[in-house]
Amino acid sequence: MLERGARPEEVSATVEGGEEFPARFGRTGFRRNFRFESEWRGRRYSTKQIEAYAVFEDGAWLVITVICRYF
């Protein structure tokens, strides 16, 4: 998660308030855009989009993977 540029609070906010969509293997995807206005790996971006893929287990969401896109 941190290697891809996502902070834990951003992932939580994505799952709690992001757009929900069906994903492969019975998982659920969550997507949310965040204002970024910063530099990532030598390039400047204004927006960071986080996608979190999760399963609902034991009454809570378990995040399997996180993808970050910058634009």
LINLIN-V98672 format. One record per pair of residues at least 6 apart in sequence whose C-alpha atoms are under 6 Angstrom apart, sorted by the first residue. I is the first residue (numbers start at 0). GAP is how many residues later the second one is. Records with the same first field share a line. If there is no record, write none. Layout:
I=GAP + GAP
//
This chain:
13=18
14=15
17=12 + 13 + 14
18=11 + 12
19=9 + 10
20=7 + 8
21=6 + 7
22=6
26=27 + 28
27=25 + 26
28=23 + 24
29=21 + 22
30=19 + 20
31=17 + 18
32=15 + 16
33=13 + 14
34=12
35=10 + 11 + 12
36=8 + 9
37=6 + 7
44=26
46=23 + 24
47=21 + 22
48=19 + 20
49=17 + 18
50=15 + 16
51=13 + 14
52=10 + 11 + 12
53=8 + 9 + 10
54=6 + 7
//
